[in-house]
Amino acid sequence: MMLSTVNNPYRGGNNSNNNNSNHRMVIEDVTDDPEYSAYGNENEKPENEEEGAFVEYEKLDKTEDPAAYKVCQSTTAVNRTYNNIRPSYRMPIGGGSGSSSGSISREIRVESMNLTDVEEGARCRNKECRLGWKQHPWRKVCVHCKSDRSDHELPPNQALNVYNRLGIQPPAGMPQSGVAEVEVPGSVGHGYAWVPPGLSRKKVEEYMSQLPNNVVPRTNSSGEKLREKQLLVQLPRQDLSVAYCRHLTTQTERKVYEEFVNARNEIALDIGYVSSNINKAMECHKCSGILETNEMAVIAPKLGDSTGWHPACFTCQTCEQLLVDLTYCVKDSQIYCERHYAELHKPRCSACDELIFAGEYTKAMNKDWHSDHFCCWQCDQTLTGQRYIMRDEQPYCIKCYEDVFANQCDECAKPIGIDSKDLSYKDKHWHEHCFLCSMCKISLVDMPFGSKNDRIFCSNCYDQAFATRCDGCNEIFRAGMKKMEYKGKQWHDKCFCCAHCKVAIGTKSFIPKNDDVFCGPCYEEKFATRCSKCKKVITAGGVTYKNEPWHRECFCCTNCNSSLAGQRFTSKDEKPYCANCYGDLFAKRCNACTKPITGIGGAKFISFEDRHWHNDCFICAQCTTSLVGKGFITDGHEILCPECAKVCI
């Protein structure tokens, strides 16, 4: 039995726009709400009684309302007019001087680039993509698993190195100490997928030891996989050559793209080198730490040989990732990976991953999109200028969202659209107009209701069909009432009372006796053990004498009132006495020592005529020989052994 209500978010308002707003109604538990405490008991005066101490019958679960979806709309942005990238100063590519591994001028030749990224069928790294990689017609994701192309494995030897990817011929004069003649500088060597060119084996190990362990490109390691991924991410092929751009729709866009690439290649893009022993101390350009003389440093020739970095500090200013194979772009004296350098000048489409050179494009979700690429994640229908809903950071058109994610009404089995009110209770959902009593079909919005066998009922129908009766008053349990249960019986909380005083027990402790329950005071009065002397309840300890209970302090000598608990005692006329009092009052006295003969502890004594002796006192008056078990002769009040008697006679 429970008491519930549905909060209507637009009740009491006259705004006509409310019919088009998006709200969720929340079913709340009001079992303990004073506002509803008199429901079903309108003719009874509410009493301030405490909640029952046992089982509360089917209390409504507390459930959180799911986060309301937000209907969004995209906007159109105008691309800024392209201006040639102009450096603050010009320096020939590889213009560093005086370094031990000087960079030589090089030319990027588009026609020689080898930009194979992911082949069709490549296995996905993150998911079970059984069919392998297959390029979406224009997104940068797989049509099978919808994961990014960089999350798929490259075939063997497809990552190559930065020289191949940029189409740069390694300079003939570059030192290659420690690298076999058959190896291209920067390619596989010393057990690594890539090493800085021109370093000895010892210096290679020194360089690698300064990098975080997870990025060290050891052969067949996670670091090698990370390097392969970073080649694709930091040097996207669509940024390097127009041959890989599929969304430059006009000649003007192609021209602007080529101007951008040529300017970038001339003044920004370069490959750094590792100086194994710098000539003078310098400050790390990133962390401002000191690079001491003869210490290893990474040099970016575009910024001059006097600017260096710790190997682990040679990272992109934007993404903080280690620059793959020391490839960087420079802007305003800072270094970037090519991807984020390009995004400083042009927006990048979040769908196809190409730079946007069109005059207009779409902005949505704090991202940029080609106008024809901002589409529903499910059906690819354009969302530019349309309403959409975000789910798992992806946009969905209204129709697809409702088809895929909308809850189904438990009554009519139709989806609950975003423009409808969604009432939920225990993982079940209803349209507002479908939230009805299963028997009388009355609306339960803002009404208490009961639930039974996955069906909902108004309180009256629930009582008629399912309510149980109180074993105290034989009345039914109405919705919202507390139900107390014990040993198969059930009561209203006010009917669950002491069998003796009839006072409601509520949350107080009680003691069961046979089929009844009693409050503590009544149980003590009727059934508690009482002291035989003071007639008060024995709550702790106590002693038993002749099957009668006593307080320890009440069990005392009848004569002197000293406590007998734990002491030796005896009785006379059913009354207890301590040993001393019993001897003084009732015991025979020894004819020899005149002390009482109590018999406590099993002591033996001897009687003769009207005289009595302790065993130890029954001795010859002359020689003190024990006469126990022997013959003796009396001489007045004395007793003598036969030998002493002859002498005396």
N, C-alpha and C positions, 0 to 999 in steps of 0.2 A: 504494500500500500504506500502510495507516495502522493505528494501534493506538488503540482508543477504549474507554471504559467509561461506564456510566450509574450515577450516584450515586443510591442509593435513600434518600430523606430519612427513611423510617420504619424502615429496617432496624436491627435490634438493639434495638428498643424493644418493650415488652410492653403499652403503654398501649392499651387497646381504643378509646379515643377517636381514635386516629390514623386509623382507617378513615373518619372523617367530617371530618377536617381537610383543609385545602387546601394541597397542596404541588405543586411542579413538580420533576420529575427533570431533571437537567442532564447532557447528554452531554459528557464532558470528553476532551481530548486527553492521553493518557498515554504518547505515543511516547517522550518523554524522561524519564519517571518511572522511577527505579531499581527501584521495586517491581515493575514489569512488564518489566524489561530482559531477563529470562531466559525470557519466554514463547515457546514454540515451540522453545526450545533447552534443555530441562530437563536433558539429559544432558551439556551442555557447561558447562565452568567459565566463569563470567562474567569477561571481561577488561576492565580499565580502559583502554579505547581511546577516542580522541577521535572526534568526529563527522566524517564525510567532508567533503571539501573541495568537492564538486561538487553534484549535484542530489539532494535528499532526496525520495524517491519519495512523492508524494501525502500530504503531511503534513496532518493534520486541521485544518480551519479553526477559529480561535477564535471562538465565537459567544456573545453575551450572552443570558442567559435573560430573556425579557420580564418586566416587572414583574408580580408576582402580583396578581390582582384582590382587592379586599377586600370581603367580604360584610358589609353593614351592616344595622342595624335602627333604625327611627325611635323616638322617644319622644313621649309626650303631655305637653303643658304646660298649665298653668291660667293663664288671662289674669288679670292683676292687676285688682282692683276699681277701677272708674273713679272718679276724683275730679275735680271741676271744676278747671280750670286757674286758679290764682290768682296774680296778679302780686305782686311785692314792693312795687310802687307802681303807681298808676294814672295814666295821662296820656291825655287825649282824643286820638283818632287825628288826626294832623296837628297836634299841639299845640305845635310849635316856634314860637318867637317871635323877632322881631328879625332874621330872615334875609332876604336879598334875593330869595329865591324860596320864600317860606313855603308849607308844605303846608296845605291847607284840609281841614276835617273832611269825611269821605266815608262813605257807607254802601254795604256790599256787598249787592247785590240779586240773589238766586239766580235769580229768574225772567228776568233780563235777560242772563244769561251766554251767551256764544257759545263753545261748547267743542267744535267740530268738530276732531278730531285728524287722523286719517288716513282718507281715503276708500277704499272698496273698489277694488282695481285699481291703487293707487299703486305706483310703481316702487320696488324695493328699492335702497338706496344701496350695499350691500356685496356683493350676490350677483346672479347672473343669475336673477332671479325673473320668468320670462316671463309668468306668470299674474298677477303683481302681488299687492298686499295683500289678504288675506282673513282676517278675525279668527277665531282659534280659539274654540270655544264658551266657554271660560272662561280660557284662558291669554292673556297679553299678547303673543303671538307670531302670526306668519302661518302658516296651515296648509300653505302651499306651500313656503316656504323656512325656516320655523321661526326667523326672525330677529325681533328686537324691533320693535314698531311705530314706535319712534323712529328706526329705521334705514331707514324708508321716507319718501319725499318727500311733503311737503305740497302739495296743489294750490295754485295762485296765490291769494294773499290769504287763505289759511286760517289762517296763524299769527296774523294781526292784531297786536294789542298787548296789553299786560298789562291795560289798562283794559277792553277787550272781554272778556278771559278771566276777569277777576274780577267783571265786571258793575258797574264803578265809573264813574260819570259824571265826566269831567274837571271840576275846579272852575272855575267861571266867572271867578273872580278870579286864576287862575294867569297870570303874565306869559308872553307869547309873543313877545318881541322876537326878530327874525330869523327867525320862522317865518311862512309865509304864512297868511292868515286861513282858507283852506280846509283847512288841515292840522289834524288833531287833535294836541294836545300829546303828544309821545312817538312819533308816527307817522313815516312817511317824510319826510325832509327833508335838504337839503344833500347829496344823493347817498348817503345812508345809509338802511338799512331801519328804523332807530330812532335818535333823538337824545334826549338829556336835555331835557325841556321847559324853556322859558323862557330858553334861552341864545342869544346872538347867534351868527352864523356863525363869527366868529373864536373865540369861546369853545367852540363845538362842536368845532372843529378842535383846540383846545388840549386838550379833554377826551379826544378820540379818540387824540391823540398819546401820552397817558400809559397807554394800554392795550396789552397784547401784540398784535402785529400780527394774529395768527391769530384773535382774537376780535372785531376791529373789524367791525361789521355793514355793510360797504359793500354797496351794491346789486349783486346777482348775483355775490357772492363766497362763498368758503367760510365767512367770518365770518357772513354772513347765514344760511347753512344751519345753522351751529352755534347761532345764536340761536333759529332755529325749533325745533331739537331741544331746546334748553334750556327753552323754553316748555313743551314736553310733559313733560320730565323733572322740572324744578323745580316746576312747577305742574300736577301730574296732575289731570285733571278729576274723577276719582273722589274726590279729597280735597276738592274745592270744592263739590260739590253731590250730594245724595242721589239725584238723578235719574240719575246715572251709576254708581251702586253697584248691582251685580247680585247681591251675595252677603251682603246683610243679611237673614238668613232669618227673624228674629222682630221683633215690634214693639219689644221691649226693645232689641235691637241698633240699630234705626233711631233710637230715642229717644236712646240713648247717643251715637250718631254725630252727631245734630243738636246735642246739648249740647256736644260737642267742637268742632264747626265754629263754633258761635255764640261760645263762649269764645275760640277762636283768633282769630276775626275781630275780637273786641272788644279783646283785650289784647295780641295778638302780631303779627298780620298788618298790614303797612303798605307804603307805597312811599316810598323815600327820594327826595331831590332833590339837585341839584348847586348848591352855593353858589359863584358865580364869584369872589367876593372875601370871604373870611371876615374878621370884624371884629377878631379877636384870634388870636394864635398858640395852637395846641393840639397835643396829641400824637395821632398816628395810633393808632386803637384796636387795630389789628392789628400793625403793624410797630414801633410806638413811636417812629417817626421824627417830626420836628417839622414841622408845617404852619405856615408863617410867615403873618403878617398879610397880607391881600390875596391869598393863594394860593388856588387852587381846591381844594375839598374836597367829599366826599359826606357828607351829613348824614342820619342816621336819626332822624326825629322822636320815635320811641318812647323813645330814649335821651337826648333833649334836644339842643338846638342847640350845646352845648359839646363834644359828642362827634362826631368826624369821622374820615374815612378818606381816604387817597389813592385816586384813582379805581381803580387796579389792585388795591387792597387790600380793596375792598368785596366780600368773598367769603364763602361759606358756611363756617362753623366746621368742619363735618364733611367735605364733599367738596372744599373749597378751590376750587370753581368760582366764576367771576364771577357775581354775582347778577343774573339776567336782568331787564333793564329796571328795575333798582334795587329789585326786590320782595324783601322780607325778612320773616322772623319773628324775634321777640326772645325769648330765654329766658336768665335768669341773666346779664343784661348782655352776652350774645353774640348774634350774628346768624346765621341759618340760612336756607337755602332752605326753602320750605314742605314739601318732601318729607322732609327730614331733621329738621325741627322736629317733624313729625307722628310720625316714628319714635322720637323721644325719649319719646313718651307711649304709643304703641301699636305692637305688632308689625305688620309688613307681609307679606302673602302673597307669596312669591317666584314664584308661578305667575300669579295674576291681577293682582297689583300693588295690590290694595286693602288698606286697613287692616283688621286683624282685631279685631272687637268681640265675637266669640263667647266663651263661657266657657272652652272648651277648644280647643286647636289643636295642630298637630304641629310638633315641632322635629327637624330633621335637617340634616346637612351644615352646621351652624352657621347655618342659616337657619330662617325661620318659614313655616308654610304653614297655610291652612285645612285642616282634617282631611280633607275630601273632595277637596282639590286636590293632595295629595302623591301623585302618580301616576307610573306608568311613562312615560318620555318617548316610548316607541314605541307602546304600546297604550292608554294612559290608564287602566289598571287601578290602583285605589288600592293604595298601598304602606304605609299606616298600619298598624303592627303586623306588617308583613311583612318578609322579607329582601329586600334589593336590592343592586345592584352599581353603583358609580359609573363612568361612562365619559364623558370630555370634559365633566366637571362636571355631568352630568345623570344622574338615577337610572333604572335599568332593572330590571324584574322579572327573576327568574331565567330564565323561559322566553324572554323577548324577548332577553335578553343572549346566551343560548346560540344562539338562532336567527340573530341578526345577527352576533355577534362570535366565537363559539366556533370553534376550529380544527377542520378535518375530518381524521379519521384517514386516513393514507395507505394503510392496509391494508384496513379495513372500510368506508371512505367514510362513516362516521357521525360526527356532531359529538362533540367531546370536552367533556363537560359539566363544570361547575365542581366537581362532587364526584368527578371522575375525575382520575387523574394524567395530565399532558400531557408526553410525552417529545418533544423537538424536536432536529432535526439538519439543518442546511442547508435551512432553510425548510420542512422536512417535519415532520409531527407524527404521533404514534401514541398510542393507548391503551397502558397498561402491558402488558396481556395480548395486545396486537397487535404488540408489538415483537419480532418473531421472524425467524430466519434464513429467507431465501427458499427455501432448498433443503431443509434438514432440519427446519425449523420449531422449533428449540430457542429458548428465550427468550434474548434478548441483554442483558437487564437485568444490570448488573454484569459483563458479559462484553466482551472485546475483539471488534471486528467490523470487517469491510471493506465498502467500498461500490463498486459497479460498475454503470453504466448505470441509475442511480436505484434500484437494489435493494441491500439489505443482506444480508450473509452472516456467519456465524460464521467464525472464522479457519481452521478445518479445511476447510470447504467452499470458502472463497475460494482457499486454496492449491491445492486439487484442480482448480478450474475455471479459475483465471486467473493463477496465479503464474508468473513467468518464472524463467529459470535463469541462474546466474552463469557468465560466460565464463571464470572462473578455475578454479572447483572443480566446475562443472556441477550444483551443488545449487540448489534452489528458494529464492526469497526468501519467507520467512514474514512474517506480519503483524508489524509493529513493527520489522523489520530496516531498516537503512539501505541505500540502493542508490546506487552510484556509477556515473555514466555519462560516457563520453568517446568521441567519434567512432563512435557507434552500438553500442558495446560497453557491458556492464554487469557490475559486480562487487559482491560483498559488500565492506563497508568493510575487512575484514581480508584480502580477496583482492586488493585494489587495491594492488599492491606493485611495487617496483623490479624491472625485468627482470634486473638484474645481481646485486644483493645480496639480493633477495627480502624485504626489510624493508617492512612496510606503510607506505604514504605518508601516509595519514590526511589531516590538514589542512595538511601540509607542502607546500612548493612542489615542482614536478617539471618535467622537460624532456622533451617528446616527441621520439622519433627513429623514423622509419618507422612501424611499427605498435606499437612498444613505448614505455613510459614509464620514465624513470630518475630517481632521486633526484639531487640536485645533486652530491654527491661522486662518485657512480658515473659520471655523465655526464662530469665533468671528467677522471676517470681514463681513460675509454675514448675520448672524442672531442675533448677540449679541445686547442687548439694549444699546442705546447711549444717552448721556446727551443732553437735548435740548439746552443748552447754549454752552458747549465746544465741543460737538459732539464726545467726546471720549466714549469708552466702559465703562459701569457701571459694575464693577466686584463684588462689595459688597455694601450693604446698598443702599442708594439713597432714594429720595422722589418723589411723583407724585403730580403734580399740573395741573388742567385742562386736565387730561388724558395724560400728557406729563411727561417723566422721567427726573430727575435732579440728579446730584451728590449733596450730602448734602452741600458740600462747595460751589457749584455753585448756589444754591437757596438762593439769598440774596436780600436785599432792592435795588431797582433801583436807589435810590438817594444816600444813604450813604454806600452801599455795606456791611452792617452788615448781618450776617447769619440769615435767617428766620426759619431755621429748629428748630421745637419745640417752636417757638415764635408766638405771636399774630400779624397778619398782615392783610392788605386789599389790594385791587387792584384799579388801575385807568388806563383805556385804555389798559386792559389786562396785565398790568405790576404790579408786587408785590411791596408793600411799607411797611415799618415798621410803627407802629402806630404814632410814633413821626413825621416822615417825612411826612406821609399822612396828619396829622393835620396841620403841618406848611405850606404845599404846597397847599392843596385843601379844607380843612374843613371850615365851617362857624364859626364865632366867637361869643361868648356870649356877649350880650349887657351890662351885669352886670360885669362879671369877665374878659372879653376880651380874655378868653382862647378858643381854638378851640373846636367846637362841632363835635367829630368824629363819634359818634354812635356805637363805638366798644363795644361789650358785650351787645348790645340791649338797650343802654341808650336813654331815651326820651328827646325831646326838644320842645320848643314852639316858634312859629313864629307869628309875628304881623306886618303887612305891610312889611317893609324891615328890621325889627329888629328880633333878635333871642336870646333866653335864654335857658340855661340848666334848666331842671325841678327844680333843687334845687336853682337855682338863680332867678326864677320868683317869687319875693316877693315884698311886699309893702315897698317903700323906707322909710316910717316913722316907722311903727310898725313891720316890717319884717315878717308879716304874709304871708304864702304861698298863692298865688293867682291862683294856678293851679285849674282849674275847677270852678273859681269864677269870678264875675264881677270885672272890674278894670277901672281906669280912668287915662289917660295919662296927665302928666304935664311936657311938654318939653321932655327931655330924660328919665324922671322918670315915674314910674307907682305907683298908690296909690290905696289902698282899698277904697271903698265908704265912710267909716266912716272918715278916715284920710282926704279924699278929701273935705268933708263938713267943717272940722275944718280949713283947709287951705283956703278955699274959704270964 
